[in-house]
Amino acid sequence: MDIVFPGQLGTVERESRAAAQALIGRLKLTAPHALPTKQQDVAFIPVTRAQWKSVLKGADLPRLQQETDETAMEILLLRTASGATVGKRLPELLQRLDRSVVALSAVAGEVSRFTPSRTSATERGLAADLAQANQCEAQALFACLEQGWLESAWDPVKRHAYVQQSGRHRSSEGV
């Protein structure tokens, strides 16, 4: 099931805006990031198209992306919470968001080791593209928080979430 992000942020409580910005500044929090990959040290594994579909199914990239989206939505709901609630919940949610981005990136790195025969470059890059969109969504959400949930900062979050959802559907279909 896709998480549907709102087209606009709507009401943002002044207290939650200030709390999010202060918390990020005080704790020196940084945007979620994926682990760097060392593709030059990776052995590639040739597989058939059927094996490739099995690899994608086993990787369960849609579930990993769903975790990022659910956490992003929980963070989004904090925009109408009290400053105390933001201070209590936001650090844990940002850590969970970071773990989600790292997990999807790691799995995508493993999936990209497989080179299916008779598969287009687009299909082979599916996992990496999804991981990149996942990371971009998380970073855009973090930037939106840094700016106190400004409406203009929300647009990149929606855009990256949409890219992920289309990639997630292609991944779940086994391309």
C-alpha positions as a printed NumPy array, in Angstrom:
array([[  0.   ,   0.   ,   0.   ],
       [  1.39 ,   3.382,  -1.004],
       [  1.692,   6.181,   1.498],
       [  0.026,   9.22 ,  -0.018],
       [  1.839,  12.401,   0.842],
       [ -0.29 ,  15.528,   0.871],
       [  0.018,  17.966,  -2.005],
       [  0.568,  20.749,   0.497],
       [  1.756,  20.716,   4.081],
       [ -1.118,  22.762,   5.359],
       [ -1.092,  23.989,   8.932],
       [  2.223,  23.963,  10.723],
       [  2.16 ,  24.895,  14.382],
       [  4.587,  27.676,  15.25 ],
       [  5.78 ,  25.707,  18.284],
       [  6.524,  22.557,  16.257],
       [  8.31 ,  24.608,  13.573],
       [ 10.574,  26.236,  16.16 ],
       [ 11.158,  22.95 ,  18.006],
       [ 12.188,  21.081,  14.841],
       [ 14.611,  23.797,  13.766],
       [ 16.084,  24.161,  17.268],
       [ 16.453,  20.41 ,  17.715],
       [ 18.273,  19.95 ,  14.423],
       [ 20.594,  22.834,  15.222],
       [ 21.212,  21.864,  18.854],
       [ 21.88 ,  18.192,  18.17 ],
       [ 23.819,  18.981,  14.991],
       [ 21.708,  16.418,  13.162],
       [ 22.549,  15.734,   9.545],
       [ 20.481,  14.496,   6.651],
       [ 20.111,  10.734,   6.243],
       [ 22.641,   9.234,   3.89 ],
       [ 23.381,   5.878,   2.363],
       [ 26.62 ,   4.054,   2.849],
       [ 29.119,   4.662,   0.049],
       [ 29.459,   1.731,  -2.29 ],
       [ 32.711,   0.378,  -3.648],
       [ 31.595,  -0.983,  -6.988],
       [ 35.172,  -1.584,  -8.15 ],
       [ 35.606,  -4.258,  -5.428],
       [ 32.374,  -6.091,  -6.269],
       [ 32.135,  -9.361,  -8.15 ],
       [ 29.173,  -9.409, -10.536],
       [ 27.037, -12.503, -10.845],
       [ 25.432, -13.362, -14.195],
       [ 21.855, -14.631, -13.83 ],
       [ 18.948, -15.533, -16.075],
       [ 15.911, -13.264, -16.309],
       [ 13.927, -15.69 , -14.109],
       [ 16.688, -15.645, -11.493],
       [ 16.756, -11.837, -11.702],
       [ 13.037, -11.675, -10.946],
       [ 13.614, -13.997,  -8.   ],
       [ 16.429, -11.758,  -6.715],
       [ 14.174,  -8.703,  -6.921],
       [ 11.347, -10.509,  -5.168],
       [ 13.664, -11.752,  -2.423],
       [ 15.18 ,  -8.312,  -1.89 ],
       [ 11.733,  -6.926,  -1.083],
       [ 12.695,  -3.396,  -2.06 ],
       [  9.051,  -2.225,  -1.937],
       [  8.812,  -3.151,   1.76 ],
       [ 12.045,  -1.307,   2.525],
       [ 10.774,   1.758,   0.694],
       [  7.477,   1.494,   2.549],
       [  9.407,   1.766,   5.824],
       [ 10.967,   5.036,   4.664],
       [  7.604,   6.392,   3.548],
       [  5.908,   5.43 ,   6.821],
       [  8.629,   7.109,   8.862],
       [  8.473,  10.195,   6.659],
       [  4.723,  10.353,   7.235],
       [  5.197,  10.064,  11.008],
       [  7.675,  12.946,  10.845],
       [  5.209,  14.901,   8.743],
       [  2.482,  14.43 ,  11.356],
       [  4.695,  16.185,  13.906],
       [  4.069,  19.5  ,  12.132],
       [  0.904,  19.942,  14.198],
       [  2.327,  18.57 ,  17.458],
       [  3.507,  20.45 ,  20.505],
       [  7.143,  21.47 ,  20.801],
       [  7.611,  18.902,  23.585],
       [  6.291,  16.109,  21.381],
       [  8.54 ,  17.185,  18.507],
       [ 11.523,  17.235,  20.873],
       [ 10.705,  13.772,  22.142],
       [  9.771,  12.015,  18.864],
       [ 11.821,  13.695,  16.134],
       [ 15.293,  12.379,  17.108],
       [ 14.048,   8.767,  17.188],
       [ 12.172,   9.171,  13.911],
       [ 15.187,  10.718,  12.171],
       [ 17.36 ,   7.833,  13.371],
       [ 14.775,   5.373,  12.062],
       [ 14.684,   7.242,   8.746],
       [ 18.466,   7.041,   8.502],
       [ 18.456,   3.287,   9.236],
       [ 15.795,   2.793,   6.57 ],
       [ 17.824,   4.664,   3.948],
       [ 20.979,   2.715,   4.822],
       [ 19.115,  -0.622,   4.726],
       [ 17.562,   0.012,   1.313],
       [ 20.91 ,   1.204,  -0.035],
       [ 22.676,  -1.919,   1.228],
       [ 20.078,  -4.262,  -0.27 ],
       [ 20.099,  -2.326,  -3.547],
       [ 23.886,  -2.668,  -3.618],
       [ 23.564,  -6.424,  -3.27 ],
       [ 20.867,  -6.603,  -5.95 ],
       [ 22.999,  -4.584,  -8.351],
       [ 25.699,  -7.248,  -8.174],
       [ 23.483,  -9.487, -10.293],
       [ 23.637,  -8.965, -14.051],
       [ 20.642, -10.488, -15.776],
       [ 20.865, -11.579, -19.365],
       [ 18.482, -10.079, -21.911],
       [ 17.567,  -7.279, -19.551],
       [ 17.776,  -3.619, -20.374],
       [ 20.111,  -1.25 , -18.587],
       [ 17.025,   0.458, -17.145],
       [ 15.902,  -2.766, -15.517],
       [ 19.404,  -3.5  , -14.21 ],
       [ 19.556,  -0.037, -12.639],
       [ 16.161,  -0.343, -10.973],
       [ 17.453,  -1.087,  -7.463],
       [ 20.097,   1.645,  -7.59 ],
       [ 17.563,   4.17 ,  -8.897],
       [ 15.126,   3.289,  -6.114],
       [ 17.874,   3.611,  -3.489],
       [ 18.885,   7.001,  -4.862],
       [ 15.279,   8.254,  -4.89 ],
       [ 14.886,   6.925,  -1.329],
       [ 17.935,   8.838,  -0.181],
       [ 16.827,  11.992,  -2.011],
       [ 13.385,  11.835,  -0.367],
       [ 14.944,  11.534,   3.088],
       [ 17.385,  14.371,   2.419],
       [ 14.613,  16.591,   1.045],
       [ 12.479,  15.848,   4.109],
       [ 15.398,  16.758,   6.357],
       [ 15.895,  20.019,   4.431],
       [ 12.176,  20.713,   4.826],
       [ 12.528,  20.229,   8.599],
       [ 15.59 ,  22.474,   8.74 ],
       [ 13.506,  25.182,   7.105],
       [ 10.683,  24.734,   9.6  ],
       [  8.38 ,  22.794,   7.302],
       [  8.238,  25.546,   4.716],
       [  5.763,  24.803,   1.944],
       [  8.371,  25.524,  -0.737],
       [ 10.683,  22.925,   0.814],
       [  7.916,  20.305,   0.667],
       [  7.805,  20.071,  -3.15 ],
       [ 11.092,  18.095,  -3.487],
       [  9.891,  15.588,  -0.882],
       [  6.714,  14.918,  -2.878],
       [  8.654,  14.66 ,  -6.133],
       [ 11.13 ,  12.092,  -4.788],
       [  8.353,  10.11 ,  -3.111],
       [  6.541,   9.907,  -6.451],
       [  9.704,   8.669,  -8.214],
       [ 10.129,   6.004,  -5.536],
       [  6.558,   4.838,  -5.77 ],
       [  6.838,   4.341,  -9.515],
       [ 10.149,   2.495,  -9.029],
       [  8.672,   0.428,  -6.233],
       [  5.827,  -0.688,  -8.498],
       [  8.271,  -1.691, -11.249],
       [ 10.365,  -3.564,  -8.69 ],
       [  7.412,  -5.423,  -7.215],
       [  6.324,  -6.489, -10.684],
       [  9.776,  -7.968, -11.256],
       [ 10.028,  -5.629, -14.255]])
